[in-house]
Amino acid sequence: MSTLWVIGDSTVSSFEDKYYYPRYGYGTMLDKYLDDSIKVVNIALSGRSTKSYTTEPQYNELLSGMKQGDFLIIGFGHNDEKTEESRFTDANGDYKTEGSFAHSLYANYIANADKAGCKTILCTPIVRRTPTGEWSDTLLHITKDVGTFKGGDYPEAIRKLGSELNIPVVDMTEKTHKLYDELGVSNTLYLHAWPSDNELSVDNTHTNIWGARVNAYMVMSAVKELGIEGLSEHIINLSDNPVEYKEKYLVSNPDYKPVVFSDKLEQSKLFEDYGGYKGTVFGDVLENVSSDNFTLEADKDGNMHIAVRNNMGKISAVTDGIAMYYKKVDITQNFRLSAKVMVNKIFANDQVSFGLMVRDDCYIDECMPDILGDYVAAAPLCITRRENTVGTFARKSGKLVEGPVTGFAIEEGKDYSLVLSSSQDGYMAQFGDGPEVTGGYDFKLTAIDPAHVYVGMFAARNVDVTFYDIKWEDC
């Protein structure tokens, strides 16, 4: 029996989600279009690039498992464009150019498949969904220079590589772009994952079970047309295009439970209080909260220490997951909170953040992928942009809103000053020596808890920070 090996990133991989419409990559649905003579082994992994995938055990499984008569579908691109040393590959250059996307595809995968007698099929990345109907380059995986990381056209790099090496290419960028234009934003909304049952939570990168089936259909239809001997003749079930059968294939998670907020917050069983602040971890943190992944404590000098490990938590366009020391404050009480923060360790990722936050809800040590409450933060975000790092940000009516840039890069071993305050008009946030930002933060945080706000220090994703010189003033 021949094996169809499938590798790639989260747009291809499987997931174990608690989402309302869970994430499914198209690799999970390819077997629906093959007869029993082909075995599908989907070892795609979320968050990986052609470069970082080589450090995973699945890469060794691929190298040792490929054999004569097998096939390999490669669906990378989304994360090769990430401006992080561990994942980035350059869209420019051909397969002979060290450090290029094409070279990584060739040297790490295609050459090894050729040696094993396994035929490669390249797929360009699916588009990121446009919520407006307008298409920016980023949605189509065409990037700009960011610091030392060169921008480029990732789908085109795959097309050129296929042409140069005579390898079949399925242009999923073009196919999904065309399909999304035909369907319109009101319909593509339902091809994508929803962390909660609120459509505002739609994940514009990852497909749900229906979207994955639609993409798998397009991949296998293209492979059928390409006439790849040993594979194309085993492709079946193409008479009905799943895009026409939303009611049949779009299924919500029967185990999904919406978040129920209560302002009667219990004491954390994992994290001790720090002065007047209580410790908690909540939101989209991937798995049940544990001290293996989060630290909230007083350090040996009596300062507040918060650390997040193992890719837990995030500040993203849709959902958040944070570790936080908070105070529950009456909505009528104005305040000024200031602190300094030392960055002990930080991983360059655009979902990493740390600083001060005021928000309209709080939960105790709970993993929940739902869209949560609104907030204002004096904290950096999108740190891979270096001097264009965002210095303050907010979430308003579920939408992430970026403030002005810092003008400098966030670095380990440096400390930064933070200020967050409230007034009758809303909130003010300041990071470092940047401006006191009030524009865009002139809203009340009362949508979920109309009587209180939750204020304090937080960290998200892979970062280790120490807060000191913390000062609270009632105003």
Summary of the structure (lengths in Angstrom):
residues: 475
radius of gyration: 23.6
end to end distance: 73.3
largest distance: 74.8
contacts: 1668
relative contact order: 0.12
helix: 23%
strand: 30%
